[in-house]
Amino acid sequence: MKHSEEHYKLYFGKKADYYLDVVKDFESGKKVVFNIFSFFFGLFWMLYRKLYIPILVVAILLFVEVIIEQLILTAMNASSGTETLVDRLSMIAWGTLLGLFGNRIYIGQANRKITKIKSLNLSEEETNKKIEISGGTTLLPHLIIVVLIIILIILGQQGYFE
């Protein structure tokens, strides 16, 4: 392994054993290890695993894809049924891509962050602490999104968007 098992476990936090197996699969030459959670939960899984830069890239790509999709469907004068079908197929395609490459993205980020922290030449205790903090999971972005949605709903009910 590129890093010690201990460092990976500190970084991965919950489900460390699963991700250690994924690291071993990648290092043994396996190109893809499907992640069912990134397939079904996509961007929310990325937020949960602190994949902030990759989520920004995916969100921009999704935004561009939706614009192109709408331009093409409008030019074709597509029916609402066709639009719905294309939308569903797009969702399945994005889910599949994230399912196929979510682990690769996550392990890549883990390797980069652990390498960067180790290059700081801190004590073992400080290194471990920084690795643990930089990895793991978080629900904070999800809570922020829920609060924002609630605020928008309340503002909408008060007529602020009319």
ChimeraX attribute file (.defattr): number of C-alpha atoms within 10 A of each C-alpha:
attribute: neighborCount
match mode: 1-to-1
recipient: residues
	/A:1	11
	/A:2	11
	/A:3	12
	/A:4	10
	/A:5	14
	/A:6	11
	/A:7	18
	/A:8	25
	/A:9	19
	/A:10	21
	/A:11	25
	/A:12	24
	/A:13	16
	/A:14	13
	/A:15	10
	/A:16	17
	/A:17	14
	/A:18	10
	/A:19	19
	/A:20	17
	/A:21	12
	/A:22	20
	/A:23	22
	/A:24	13
	/A:25	14
	/A:26	17
	/A:27	12
	/A:28	10
	/A:29	8
	/A:30	11
	/A:31	12
	/A:32	15
	/A:33	17
	/A:34	18
	/A:35	18
	/A:36	15
	/A:37	15
	/A:38	21
	/A:39	22
	/A:40	17
	/A:41	15
	/A:42	23
	/A:43	20
	/A:44	17
	/A:45	18
	/A:46	23
	/A:47	20
	/A:48	18
	/A:49	18
	/A:50	20
	/A:51	20
	/A:52	13
	/A:53	12
	/A:54	17
	/A:55	17
	/A:56	13
	/A:57	11
	/A:58	17
	/A:59	13
	/A:60	12
	/A:61	12
	/A:62	15
	/A:63	12
	/A:64	12
	/A:65	13
	/A:66	14
	/A:67	12
	/A:68	12
	/A:69	16
	/A:70	16
	/A:71	12
	/A:72	12
	/A:73	16
	/A:74	12
	/A:75	9
	/A:76	9
	/A:77	11
	/A:78	13
	/A:79	11
	/A:80	10
	/A:81	9
	/A:82	12
	/A:83	16
	/A:84	12
	/A:85	12
	/A:86	15
	/A:87	15
	/A:88	12
	/A:89	12
	/A:90	16
	/A:91	16
	/A:92	14
	/A:93	13
	/A:94	17
	/A:95	21
	/A:96	19
	/A:97	15
	/A:98	26
	/A:99	22
	/A:100	19
	/A:101	18
	/A:102	26
	/A:103	20
	/A:104	20
	/A:105	14
	/A:106	19
	/A:107	18
	/A:108	12
	/A:109	17
	/A:110	22
	/A:111	16
	/A:112	11
	/A:113	17
	/A:114	24
	/A:115	14
	/A:116	12
	/A:117	17
	/A:118	18
	/A:119	10
	/A:120	10
	/A:121	10
	/A:122	12
	/A:123	10
	/A:124	10
	/A:125	9
	/A:126	14
	/A:127	18
	/A:128	20
	/A:129	15
	/A:130	18
	/A:131	24
	/A:132	19
	/A:133	13
	/A:134	17
	/A:135	22
	/A:136	19
	/A:137	19
	/A:138	12
	/A:139	12
	/A:140	11
	/A:141	13
	/A:142	13
	/A:143	11
	/A:144	11
	/A:145	11
	/A:146	12
	/A:147	12
	/A:148	12
	/A:149	12
	/A:150	12
	/A:151	12
	/A:152	14
	/A:153	13
	/A:154	12
	/A:155	12
	/A:156	12
	/A:157	11
	/A:158	10
	/A:159	9
	/A:160	10
	/A:161	8
	/A:162	6
